[in-house]
Amino acid sequence: MNYQEITTLEEWNALLQDSEHKGIVIFKHSTTCPVSASAHEEFEQYLEGTPNTDVAYYLVKVIESRPVSNQIAEDLQVKHASPQIIYFEKKHSVWNTSHWSITVKHMTAVLN
């Protein structure tokens, strides 16, 4: 299973609407941070394993797409962190975690 990168507010607004019908996971990634690089590896390992296929997966690069990252924090009322994973449904955050808590084991426990 793969994920898509979102880079525009239009893409984010479409995802927010899509969350009315399915669960969505956003991985907020900092391309300059070693902790984020490690979390990104865990995210990819989770997706290469047996991820929940009823959920759509997306990535936002927080430096390159800062307006999108900021809008996600505002719309979902989740304080920004990086790296961060946010799982949301019906325009509301169901679960989020950040930094070293982003592990295959943790994602599996929550999402599967």
GIZI-V483388 format. One record per pair of residues at least 6 apart in sequence whose C-alpha atoms are under 8 Angstrom apart, sorted by the first residue. I is the first residue (numbers start at 1). GAP is how many residues later the second one is. D is the distance in Angstrom with one decimal. If there is no record, write none. Layout:
BEGIN
i:I gap:GAP d:D
i:I gap:GAP d:D
END
This chain:
BEGIN
i:1 gap:46 d:5.4
i:1 gap:47 d:6.2
i:1 gap:50 d:7.4
i:1 gap:52 d:7.9
i:2 gap:45 d:6.5
i:2 gap:46 d:7.9
i:2 gap:55 d:7.2
i:3 gap:53 d:7.4
i:3 gap:54 d:4.8
i:3 gap:55 d:5.0
i:3 gap:56 d:6.8
i:4 gap:53 d:6.7
i:4 gap:54 d:4.8
i:4 gap:55 d:6.1
i:5 gap:53 d:5.5
i:5 gap:54 d:4.6
i:5 gap:55 d:5.8
i:5 gap:56 d:7.9
i:6 gap:6 d:6.9
i:6 gap:52 d:6.8
i:6 gap:53 d:6.3
i:6 gap:54 d:5.6
i:7 gap:53 d:6.7
i:7 gap:54 d:7.8
i:7 gap:57 d:8.0
i:7 gap:58 d:5.5
i:7 gap:61 d:6.7
i:8 gap:57 d:7.3
i:8 gap:59 d:8.0
i:8 gap:60 d:6.2
i:9 gap:58 d:7.3
i:9 gap:59 d:5.5
i:9 gap:62 d:7.7
i:12 gap:56 d:6.8
i:12 gap:60 d:7.6
i:15 gap:9 d:7.9
i:16 gap:74 d:7.8
i:16 gap:75 d:5.7
i:17 gap:73 d:7.8
i:17 gap:74 d:7.3
i:19 gap:69 d:7.0
i:19 gap:70 d:4.9
i:19 gap:71 d:4.9
i:19 gap:72 d:5.9
i:20 gap:69 d:6.3
i:20 gap:70 d:4.1
i:20 gap:71 d:6.7
i:21 gap:68 d:7.7
i:21 gap:69 d:7.1
i:22 gap:32 d:7.0
i:22 gap:33 d:6.4
i:22 gap:34 d:7.6
i:22 gap:67 d:6.4
i:22 gap:68 d:7.7
i:23 gap:31 d:7.0
i:23 gap:32 d:4.9
i:23 gap:33 d:6.5
i:23 gap:64 d:6.9
i:23 gap:65 d:5.8
i:23 gap:66 d:4.8
i:23 gap:67 d:7.8
i:24 gap:31 d:5.4
i:24 gap:32 d:4.8
i:24 gap:33 d:6.0
i:24 gap:34 d:7.7
i:24 gap:63 d:5.7
i:24 gap:64 d:5.5
i:24 gap:65 d:6.5
i:25 gap:30 d:7.0
i:25 gap:31 d:6.2
i:25 gap:32 d:4.9
i:25 gap:33 d:6.1
i:25 gap:60 d:6.8
i:25 gap:61 d:5.6
i:25 gap:62 d:4.4
i:25 gap:63 d:6.5
i:26 gap:31 d:6.2
i:26 gap:32 d:4.8
i:26 gap:33 d:5.5
i:26 gap:34 d:7.1
i:26 gap:59 d:5.7
i:26 gap:60 d:5.3
i:26 gap:61 d:6.5
i:27 gap:16 d:7.9
i:27 gap:30 d:7.8
i:27 gap:31 d:6.2
i:27 gap:32 d:4.7
i:27 gap:33 d:6.2
i:27 gap:56 d:7.3
i:27 gap:57 d:5.8
i:27 gap:58 d:4.6
i:27 gap:59 d:6.6
i:28 gap:31 d:6.0
i:28 gap:32 d:5.0
i:28 gap:33 d:6.0
i:28 gap:34 d:6.1
i:28 gap:41 d:7.4
i:28 gap:53 d:7.9
i:28 gap:54 d:6.0
i:28 gap:55 d:5.4
i:28 gap:56 d:5.0
i:28 gap:57 d:6.2
i:29 gap:7 d:5.9
i:29 gap:8 d:7.8
i:29 gap:11 d:7.1
i:29 gap:30 d:7.0
i:29 gap:31 d:6.0
i:29 gap:32 d:4.8
i:29 gap:33 d:5.8
i:29 gap:53 d:6.1
i:29 gap:54 d:5.1
i:29 gap:55 d:7.0
i:30 gap:6 d:5.8
i:30 gap:7 d:7.6
i:30 gap:31 d:5.7
i:30 gap:32 d:5.5
i:30 gap:33 d:6.4
i:30 gap:52 d:6.2
i:30 gap:53 d:6.3
i:31 gap:6 d:7.1
i:31 gap:30 d:6.8
i:31 gap:31 d:8.0
i:31 gap:32 d:7.5
i:35 gap:48 d:7.2
i:35 gap:64 d:6.4
i:35 gap:65 d:7.1
i:36 gap:46 d:6.7
i:36 gap:47 d:4.9
i:36 gap:63 d:6.9
i:39 gap:44 d:6.8
i:39 gap:60 d:6.9
i:39 gap:61 d:7.0
i:39 gap:63 d:5.5
i:39 gap:64 d:6.8
i:42 gap:60 d:6.8
i:42 gap:61 d:5.3
i:42 gap:62 d:5.4
i:43 gap:59 d:7.5
i:43 gap:60 d:7.1
i:43 gap:61 d:6.7
i:45 gap:59 d:6.7
i:46 gap:58 d:5.0
i:46 gap:61 d:7.2
i:46 gap:62 d:7.3
i:51 gap:57 d:7.3
i:51 gap:60 d:7.7
i:51 gap:61 d:6.8
i:52 gap:59 d:6.3
i:52 gap:60 d:5.3
i:60 gap:8 d:7.6
i:60 gap:9 d:6.8
i:61 gap:8 d:7.7
i:62 gap:6 d:7.9
i:62 gap:7 d:5.6
i:62 gap:20 d:7.5
i:69 gap:11 d:7.9
i:70 gap:10 d:7.4
i:72 gap:6 d:7.8
i:73 gap:6 d:5.8
i:73 gap:7 d:5.6
i:75 gap:16 d:7.7
i:76 gap:12 d:8.0
i:76 gap:15 d:6.7
i:76 gap:16 d:5.6
i:76 gap:17 d:5.7
i:77 gap:16 d:7.6
i:78 gap:15 d:7.4
i:78 gap:18 d:7.9
i:81 gap:17 d:6.5
i:81 gap:18 d:7.9
i:82 gap:16 d:6.6
i:82 gap:17 d:6.7
i:83 gap:15 d:5.5
i:83 gap:16 d:5.3
i:84 gap:12 d:7.1
i:84 gap:13 d:5.7
i:84 gap:14 d:4.1
i:84 gap:15 d:6.4
i:84 gap:18 d:7.4
i:85 gap:11 d:5.4
i:85 gap:12 d:5.5
i:85 gap:13 d:6.2
i:85 gap:17 d:7.2
i:86 gap:7 d:6.7
i:86 gap:8 d:7.7
i:86 gap:9 d:5.9
i:86 gap:10 d:4.3
i:86 gap:11 d:6.8
i:87 gap:6 d:5.9
i:87 gap:7 d:5.7
i:87 gap:8 d:5.2
i:87 gap:9 d:6.1
i:88 gap:6 d:5.0
i:88 gap:7 d:6.9
END
